[in-house]
């Protein structure tokens, strides 16, 4: 059951935070982040020290993934992931700064310090666990298949041998190619037989291409909230079938970057607290049209 999984993850976060403070003999720091070891200085050269010294949490996200994140004409950002990242920075006691590299660059790892964390609706998968450390999931989304209204297709099987558009380097692309290794324990459907994959730079590029009248893809696969937002905005697509899998979405930190021994417990506690105090639920209802912070049963 997903709910049992999230409970175990959140419990583990509290244990990790407690363990990080046990046995520390470092002198008190002038300023420590919420969730960091009480009375202990951040690890020299570590990610937490880097963030606190800079006074800024640098976050990578997608500039074209409404309602999770989008860059507005004035250069500012808005969306669910944007608000989540802003709240994390606030609870660390620092400002937030957003950068928007390509999703394929973000998910490749080896960030070389160009940003500190990814708050960009990243699904936890087995391959990604080899590259990143993950916070407890901050929300869960259904991966929803759609068909263009022009195609006349009304079932997932109807997409057999057809072309489906997805964002490049996404779990949606992996699923269509039979390579998805999600850590989710729910049912994962089988992709339509002989389906062809069209990969664009972001999920929203698919929706925008369909809205512009392009007919090189009959289907489009992305997160349920993104589908709902697209339909609401007039994208000529319809939902077909039940969600094909459910994603656990978490904050990701590059394993090849600065040491995270104290940063990850601090981050885990912040996410845990945001679940417990209702902050994530409130933001989900605001941006995603409902509470997606509880793992489906």
Secondary structure in CASP SS format (residue, H / E / C, confidence):
PFRMAT SS
TARGET T0000
AUTHOR 0000-0000-0000
METHOD secondary structure of the structure
MODEL  1
X C 1.00
X H 1.00
X H 1.00
X H 1.00
X H 1.00
X H 1.00
X H 1.00
X H 1.00
X H 1.00
X H 1.00
X H 1.00
X H 1.00
X H 1.00
X H 1.00
X H 1.00
X H 1.00
X H 1.00
X H 1.00
X H 1.00
X H 1.00
X H 1.00
X C 1.00
X C 1.00
X C 1.00
X C 1.00
X C 1.00
X C 1.00
X C 1.00
X C 1.00
X C 1.00
X C 1.00
X C 1.00
X C 1.00
X C 1.00
X C 1.00
X C 1.00
X C 1.00
X C 1.00
X C 1.00
X C 1.00
X C 1.00
X C 1.00
X C 1.00
X C 1.00
X C 1.00
X C 1.00
X H 1.00
X H 1.00
X H 1.00
X H 1.00
X H 1.00
X H 1.00
X H 1.00
X H 1.00
X C 1.00
X E 1.00
X E 1.00
X E 1.00
X E 1.00
X E 1.00
X C 1.00
X C 1.00
X C 1.00
X E 1.00
X E 1.00
X C 1.00
X C 1.00
X C 1.00
X E 1.00
X E 1.00
X E 1.00
X C 1.00
X C 1.00
X C 1.00
X C 1.00
X C 1.00
X E 1.00
X E 1.00
X C 1.00
X H 1.00
X H 1.00
X H 1.00
X H 1.00
X H 1.00
X H 1.00
X H 1.00
X H 1.00
X H 1.00
X H 1.00
X H 1.00
X H 1.00
X H 1.00
X C 1.00
X C 1.00
X E 1.00
X E 1.00
X E 1.00
X E 1.00
X E 1.00
X C 1.00
X C 1.00
X C 1.00
X H 1.00
X H 1.00
X H 1.00
X H 1.00
X H 1.00
X H 1.00
X C 1.00
X C 1.00
X C 1.00
X C 1.00
X C 1.00
X C 1.00
X C 1.00
X C 1.00
X E 1.00
X E 1.00
X E 1.00
X E 1.00
X E 1.00
X E 1.00
X E 1.00
X C 1.00
X E 1.00
X H 1.00
X H 1.00
X H 1.00
X H 1.00
X C 1.00
X C 1.00
X E 1.00
X E 1.00
X E 1.00
X C 1.00
X C 1.00
X C 1.00
X C 1.00
X E 1.00
X E 1.00
X E 1.00
X E 1.00
X E 1.00
X E 1.00
X E 1.00
X E 1.00
X E 1.00
X E 1.00
X H 1.00
X H 1.00
X H 1.00
X C 1.00
X C 1.00
X C 1.00
X C 1.00
X C 1.00
X H 1.00
X H 1.00
X H 1.00
X C 1.00
X C 1.00
X C 1.00
X E 1.00
X E 1.00
X E 1.00
X E 1.00
X E 1.00
X C 1.00
X C 1.00
X C 1.00
X H 1.00
X H 1.00
X H 1.00
X H 1.00
X H 1.00
X H 1.00
X C 1.00
X C 1.00
X C 1.00
X C 1.00
X C 1.00
X E 1.00
X C 1.00
X C 1.00
X C 1.00
X C 1.00
X C 1.00
X C 1.00
X C 1.00
X C 1.00
X C 1.00
X C 1.00
X C 1.00
X C 1.00
X C 1.00
X E 1.00
X E 1.00
X E 1.00
X E 1.00
X E 1.00
X C 1.00
X C 1.00
X H 1.00
X H 1.00
X H 1.00
X H 1.00
X H 1.00
X H 1.00
X H 1.00
X H 1.00
X H 1.00
X C 1.00
X C 1.00
X C 1.00
X C 1.00
X C 1.00
X C 1.00
X C 1.00
X E 1.00
X E 1.00
X E 1.00
X E 1.00
X E 1.00
X H 1.00
X H 1.00
X H 1.00
X H 1.00
X H 1.00
X H 1.00
X H 1.00
X H 1.00
X H 1.00
X C 1.00
X C 1.00
X C 1.00
X C 1.00
X E 1.00
X E 1.00
X E 1.00
X C 1.00
X C 1.00
X C 1.00
X C 1.00
X C 1.00
X E 1.00
X E 1.00
X E 1.00
X E 1.00
X E 1.00
X E 1.00
X E 1.00
X E 1.00
X E 1.00
X E 1.00
X C 1.00
X C 1.00
X C 1.00
X C 1.00
X C 1.00
X C 1.00
X C 1.00
X C 1.00
X H 1.00
X H 1.00
X H 1.00
X H 1.00
X H 1.00
X H 1.00
X H 1.00
X H 1.00
X H 1.00
X H 1.00
X H 1.00
X H 1.00
X H 1.00
X H 1.00
X C 1.00
X C 1.00
X H 1.00
X H 1.00
X H 1.00
X H 1.00
X H 1.00
X H 1.00
X H 1.00
X H 1.00
X H 1.00
X H 1.00
X C 1.00
X C 1.00
X C 1.00
X C 1.00
X C 1.00
X C 1.00
X C 1.00
X C 1.00
X C 1.00
END
